[in-house]
Amino acid sequence: GLDITKVIWVKQFTKLSLPFFFPSVHFYLTTYKELYEQVLHYEENFEVKISSRIDDLERAKGNLALVLWKIGGEDNLKRAVELLEHALATDIENFGEIHPAVALSQSSLAMVLKDIGDLKSLYQARELLERALNTYIITLDKTAPSIARVQSSLAQVLKDIGGEDNLKLAKKLFEKALVSDVANFGESAPEVARTQSNFALALVELGGEANLRQAHQMLEKALASDIANFEENAPVVALRRSNLATLLCALGGETNLIQAKELLKLSLSSDISNFGERSREVARARSNLALVLKDLGGPDNLDQAKEFLESALESELLFFNDMAPSVAVIRLNLAAVLQDRDGKENLLRAKDLLKKVQDADIINVGKPSVFLMWNLFNTYLKLKEMREAGKYIRALYIDVYKSLPDTHPLKPMIRKAYFYYKSLGY
C-alpha cells in the first residue's frame, strides 16, 4: 500500500534544495530513497490522480538522483548519473544552454561524477562545472551564493584531478568562494565552515609552511563553527574533525599525531552511531585512523591499523567493484601498514596489494601514482629484490621527479634513493 499522504508531502519536499536539506544519516537517506521510488512508480502510472504537471515527475526523478548520490555505492552513483543526464537534457530542451536551471543540473551531475572518482569522470565534472559557472556569471548577480557554490565545487574537482597547476587554480577559486560565502551568510554560518574545510584540504595538498598554517586556522574555525551550529555527534562535526586530523598528520610530530588520533577516534565513534558498522563513512573513518596509528608506530598500533584497514576494505567492496579508485586507496594504505610489520609474509601480501592498485590506477587514471610507485620501490627493497626496486626508482626519477613541486614530501627522498641506486649499478 502506497501512503498518498506521504506522496503529497514528498511532492512539497522536492521543492527544497536537497543537497543542503538532507540529514547525512544513512537510515534517513534509505527511507527517502524508498519513498521516492514509490513516488516515481505512482506518478508514472497514475500521475493524473496527483498532478497533471509533468515537471513534478522530472523534479522527483532529479531529487531521487541526489538521494542515490548521498547514499553512495557504485550502482547508486551510476543510476544517479543516468537520472541527472536525463534531467540535464530536459532542462536544455526547455530553457536553452544558458539558464540557471541548466547550470544547477550541470553542477548536480558533476558532483556525482566527482564521487565516482576515475579520471574520465573527473574531467567530465570539470567541464560541466566550468559551463555552470559561466552560466551563473552571465545570468546572476556577481555576489549570488550559487556562483560561490560552483566555484567551490570546481575547486574540489581540480584538487581531485591533482597536479600543481590544478591545485593553484583550486586555491584561487576557493578564495573567491570563501569571500562570497562570508559576505552572504556571515562568519559563523555552516556554508562558510564547509568552504573553509574544503579550501584547507587543497592547501594541505599544495603543502608548504604558509599553506599548512593557513589550513590549520581554517580547520579550527570550521570545527568550532559546526560544533556551535550542530550537536557534537553530528556527521558534519565528525567530518570536520577528520579533516583537521589530516592537517595535523601533514604537520607531523608526535604531539600532532596523538591529537589527530583522538580526533579520529571521536569521528569513528560518531560515524558508527550515525551510519552503522558497514557504512562507507565508517570505512573511511577507520582508514584515516589506521594511517595515524601507522605513523605513530609500534606493534600494537600497527596491529590495530591492519585490523581497521582490513575492515575498511571489506566494507568498501560491498559498495564498489574491485578496481574502483576508493578501493585502490584502501589497498595502498593497507600495503603501507604491512610494510612496517615484521615478516616476509606481510611484505609479499603488500606486494600483491600494490600490484592490484597499479592495475586500478592504469584503468582509472592511465598511470600509477607517485605514492604507489614509491611504495612498490620500498616493498621490493625490503624483499631484497634489488633490480625490481631499481626499476621503480628509475621511473620515479626520470619520468616524475621534475614535475613534482618542491614542497612534495617525496621529492628529496626520490632524488637520494635514485643516486644511491645508480651508484650501485642498478
C-alpha positions in Angstrom: 0.0 0.0 0.0 1.1 3.4 -1.0 0.6 6.2 1.5 -0.9 9.0 -0.5 -0.2 11.5 2.3 3.5 10.7 2.1 3.4 11.1 -1.7 1.8 14.6 -1.5 4.3 15.5 1.3 7.2 14.4 -0.8 6.0 16.5 -3.8 6.2 19.5 -1.5 9.5 18.4 -0.1 11.0 18.2 -3.6 10.7 22.0 -3.9 13.6 22.3 -1.4 17.3 22.1 -2.2 18.1 18.6 -1.3 21.9 18.7 -1.0 21.6 21.3 1.8 18.4 20.0 3.5 19.1 16.2 3.7 20.4 14.9 7.1 23.5 13.0 6.3 22.3 9.8 8.1 22.2 6.6 6.1 19.0 5.4 7.7 17.1 8.5 6.7 18.5 8.5 3.2 17.5 4.9 2.7 14.0 5.8 3.9 13.8 8.7 1.5 15.1 6.6 -1.4 12.2 4.1 -0.8 9.7 6.9 -0.6 10.9 8.5 -3.9 10.7 5.1 -5.6 7.1 5.0 -4.6 6.5 8.5 -5.9 8.1 7.6 -9.3 6.1 4.4 -9.6 2.8 6.2 -8.7 3.4 9.2 -11.0 4.5 7.1 -13.9 1.3 5.1 -13.7 -1.3 7.3 -12.1 0.1 10.9 -12.3 -3.3 12.5 -13.1 -4.6 11.5 -9.7 -2.0 13.7 -8.0 -0.9 16.3 -10.5 -1.1 16.9 -14.2 2.2 18.8 -14.2 5.0 16.8 -15.9 7.7 18.9 -14.2 6.7 17.3 -10.8 7.8 13.9 -12.2 11.0 15.4 -13.5 11.7 17.1 -10.2 11.1 13.9 -8.3 13.5 12.0 -10.6 16.2 14.6 -10.1 15.8 14.5 -6.4 15.8 10.7 -6.4 19.2 11.0 -8.1 20.5 13.3 -5.3 19.3 10.8 -2.7 21.1 8.0 -4.6 24.2 10.2 -4.6 24.1 10.8 -0.9 23.6 7.1 -0.1 26.6 6.3 -2.4 27.9 3.0 -3.8 28.7 2.2 -7.4 25.2 1.1 -8.5 23.5 4.1 -6.9 26.0 6.5 -8.4 25.6 5.1 -11.9 21.8 5.3 -11.6 22.1 8.9 -10.3 24.2 9.8 -13.4 21.5 8.4 -15.7 18.7 10.3 -14.0 20.7 13.5 -13.9 21.8 13.3 -17.5 18.1 12.9 -18.4 17.3 15.9 -16.2 20.0 18.0 -17.8 18.9 17.1 -21.4 15.3 18.1 -20.4 16.4 21.4 -18.9 18.4 22.3 -22.0 15.4 21.4 -24.3 13.1 23.6 -22.1 15.4 26.5 -21.3 18.3 26.5 -23.7 22.0 26.2 -22.8 22.4 29.4 -20.8 19.9 29.2 -18.0 20.3 28.9 -14.2 18.2 25.7 -14.2 20.6 24.1 -16.6 23.6 25.3 -14.5 22.0 23.6 -11.5 21.6 20.4 -13.3 25.1 20.5 -14.6 26.6 21.1 -11.1 24.5 18.3 -9.6 25.6 15.8 -12.3 29.2 17.0 -11.8 29.3 16.2 -8.1 28.1 12.7 -8.7 30.8 12.2 -11.3 33.3 13.5 -8.8 32.3 10.8 -6.3 32.7 8.1 -9.0 36.3 9.4 -9.0 38.0 8.0 -12.1 39.9 10.4 -14.2 37.4 10.4 -17.1 34.5 11.2 -14.7 36.6 14.0 -13.0 37.3 15.6 -16.4 33.6 15.4 -17.2 32.8 17.0 -13.9 35.3 19.8 -14.5 33.7 20.6 -17.9 30.2 20.6 -16.5 31.2 22.9 -13.6 33.0 25.3 -15.9 29.9 25.6 -18.1 27.7 26.0 -15.0 30.0 28.7 -13.6 30.0 30.6 -16.9 26.1 30.5 -17.0 25.8 31.8 -13.4 28.2 34.6 -14.1 26.2 35.6 -17.2 22.7 35.2 -15.6 23.1 36.1 -11.9 24.4 38.9 -9.8 28.1 38.5 -9.2 27.5 38.1 -5.4 25.0 35.3 -5.8 25.7 32.3 -3.5 25.2 29.9 -6.4 28.4 31.3 -8.0 30.4 30.6 -4.9 28.9 27.1 -4.6 30.0 26.2 -8.1 33.4 27.8 -7.6 33.9 25.7 -4.5 32.7 22.5 -6.4 35.0 23.1 -9.3 37.9 23.7 -6.9 37.2 20.3 -5.3 37.3 18.6 -8.6 40.5 20.3 -9.6 42.0 19.1 -6.3 41.0 15.5 -7.0 42.5 15.7 -10.5 45.7 16.8 -8.9 48.8 18.5 -10.2 50.4 21.8 -9.1 48.6 23.9 -11.7 45.2 22.5 -10.8 45.8 23.0 -7.1 46.8 26.6 -7.6 43.7 27.2 -9.6 41.6 25.5 -6.9 43.2 27.8 -4.3 42.1 30.9 -6.3 38.6 29.6 -6.7 38.3 28.7 -3.0 39.5 32.2 -2.1 36.7 33.8 -4.2 34.1 31.4 -2.9 35.1 32.0 0.8 34.9 35.8 0.4 31.4 35.4 -1.1 30.1 33.0 1.5 31.3 35.2 4.4 29.5 38.2 2.7 26.3 36.3 2.1 26.0 34.1 5.2 28.3 35.5 7.9 31.5 34.2 9.5 29.8 31.5 11.7 27.5 30.0 9.0 27.7 26.3 8.1 28.2 27.3 4.4 31.4 29.2 5.4 32.6 26.2 7.5 32.1 23.9 4.6 34.1 26.1 2.2 36.8 26.7 4.8 37.2 23.0 5.3 37.4 22.1 1.6 39.8 25.0 1.0 42.0 23.8 3.8 42.3 20.4 2.3 43.5 21.9 -1.0 46.1 23.9 0.9 47.3 20.7 2.6 47.7 19.1 -0.9 49.7 22.2 -2.0 52.0 21.9 1.0 54.5 24.4 2.3 54.6 26.0 5.8 52.4 29.0 4.9 49.7 26.9 3.3 49.6 24.5 6.2 49.5 27.3 8.7 46.5 28.8 6.9 44.8 25.4 6.6 45.2 24.9 10.3 43.5 28.2 11.1 40.6 27.4 8.7 40.0 23.9 10.0 40.0 25.1 13.7 37.4 27.7 12.8 35.3 25.3 10.7 35.2 22.8 13.5 34.3 25.4 16.2 31.6 26.8 13.9 30.0 23.4 13.2 30.1 22.4 16.9 28.2 25.6 17.7 25.7 25.1 14.9 25.1 21.4 15.2 25.3 18.8 18.0 28.6 17.2 19.0 27.6 13.9 17.4 26.5 15.3 14.1 28.0 13.8 10.9 29.3 17.1 9.7 31.3 17.6 13.0 32.8 14.2 12.5 33.9 15.2 9.0 35.5 18.4 10.3 37.4 16.5 13.0 38.7 14.1 10.3 39.8 17.0 8.1 41.6 18.6 11.0 43.3 15.3 11.7 44.5 15.2 8.1 46.2 18.6 8.6 47.8 17.5 11.8 49.2 14.4 10.1 50.7 16.7 7.4 52.3 18.8 10.1 53.9 15.7 11.6 55.4 15.3 15.0 54.2 13.0 17.9 52.1 15.7 19.6 50.1 16.4 16.4 49.7 12.7 15.6 48.4 12.0 19.1 45.9 14.8 18.7 44.9 13.5 15.3 44.4 10.1 16.8 42.0 11.5 19.4 40.0 13.5 16.8 39.7 10.4 14.6 38.5 8.2 17.4 35.7 10.7 18.1 34.9 10.8 14.4 34.8 7.0 14.2 32.5 6.7 17.2 30.2 9.3 15.7 30.1 7.7 12.3 29.3 4.2 13.8 26.4 5.8 15.7 25.1 7.7 12.7 25.7 5.3 9.8 26.3 1.8 11.2 29.2 -0.5 11.2 29.2 -1.5 7.5 28.8 2.0 6.0 31.3 3.8 3.7 31.6 6.6 6.2 32.8 4.2 8.9 35.2 2.5 6.4 36.7 5.9 5.6 37.0 6.8 9.3 38.7 3.5 10.1 41.1 4.0 7.2 42.0 7.5 8.3 42.6 6.4 11.9 44.7 3.5 10.7 47.1 5.9 8.9 47.7 7.8 12.1 48.3 4.6 14.0 50.8 3.6 11.3 52.7 6.9 11.7 52.7 6.6 15.5 54.3 3.1 15.0 54.8 0.3 17.4 53.4 -3.3 17.3 50.1 -2.5 19.0 49.3 0.5 16.7 50.3 -1.4 13.6 48.2 -4.4 14.6 45.2 -2.1 15.1 45.9 -0.2 11.9 45.9 -3.5 9.9 42.6 -4.6 11.6 40.9 -1.2 10.7 42.1 -1.3 7.1 41.1 -4.9 6.6 37.6 -4.0 7.8 37.5 -0.8 5.7 38.5 -2.8 2.6 35.8 -5.4 3.2 33.2 -2.6 3.6 34.3 -0.7 0.5 34.0 -3.8 -1.6 30.3 -4.0 -0.7 29.8 -0.7 -2.5 32.3 -0.7 -5.3 34.0 -3.0 -7.7 37.5 -4.4 -7.3 39.1 -1.8 -9.5 37.4 1.3 -8.0 39.6 4.3 -7.0 38.4 4.2 -3.4 39.2 0.5 -3.1 42.6 1.2 -4.5 43.3 3.9 -1.9 42.5 1.5 1.0 44.7 -1.2 -0.6 47.5 1.2 -0.9 47.2 2.2 2.8 47.0 -1.4 3.9 50.1 -2.3 2.0 51.9 0.6 3.7 51.0 -0.8 7.1 52.1 -4.3 6.1 55.5 -2.9 5.0 56.1 -1.7 8.5 55.2 -5.0 10.1 57.8 -7.8 10.6 57.9 -10.9 8.4 58.3 -11.7 4.7 54.6 -12.9 4.6 53.5 -9.3 5.2 55.8 -7.9 2.5 54.6 -10.5 0.0 51.0 -9.6 0.7 51.9 -5.9 0.4 53.4 -6.5 -3.0 50.2 -8.3 -4.1 48.0 -5.4 -2.9 50.2 -2.9 -4.6 50.1 -4.7 -7.9 46.2 -4.6 -7.7 46.4 -0.9 -7.0 48.7 -0.5 -10.1 46.1 -2.3 -12.2 43.4 0.0 -10.8 45.4 3.2 -11.4 46.1 2.3 -15.1 42.3 1.7 -15.6 41.2 4.8 -13.7 43.9 7.4 -14.4 46.1 5.9 -17.1 49.2 5.5 -15.0 50.4 4.6 -11.5 50.5 7.3 -8.9 53.8 8.6 -7.4 52.9 7.2 -4.0 52.2 3.8 -5.4 55.5 3.7 -7.3 57.3 4.8 -4.1 55.6 2.0 -2.1 56.4 -0.6 -4.7 60.0 0.6 -4.6 60.1 0.2 -0.8 58.4 -3.2 -0.9 60.9 -4.6 -3.4 63.7 -3.1 -1.4 62.6 -4.8 1.8 62.2 -8.1 -0.1 65.8 -7.6 -1.4 64.6 -7.7 -5.0 67.0 -5.0 -5.9 66.6 -4.9 -9.7 62.8 -4.6 -9.4 63.3 -1.8 -6.8 65.7 -0.1 -9.1 63.2 -0.2 -11.9 60.7 1.8 -9.9 63.1 4.3 -8.5 64.5 5.0 -12.1 60.9 5.6 -13.3 60.2 7.9 -10.4 63.3 10.0 -11.0 63.4 10.1 -14.8 59.6 10.3 -15.5 58.1 12.0 -12.4 60.7 13.9 -10.3 60.9 17.1 -12.3 57.1 17.5 -12.4 56.8 17.4 -8.6 56.5 20.7 -6.7 59.4 21.4 -4.4 57.1 21.0 -1.5 56.2 17.4 -2.3 57.2 15.2 0.6 58.7 12.5 -1.6 60.8 14.7 -3.9 64.1 14.8 -1.8 63.7 11.1 -1.0 63.3 10.1 -4.6 66.5 12.0 -5.6 68.5 10.5 -2.8 67.3 6.9 -3.5 67.9 7.3 -7.2 71.5 8.4 -7.0 72.2 5.7 -4.4 70.9 3.0 -6.6 72.7 4.5 -9.6 76.0 4.2 -7.7 75.2 0.5 -7.1 74.8 -0.1 -10.8 71.0 -0.9 -10.7 
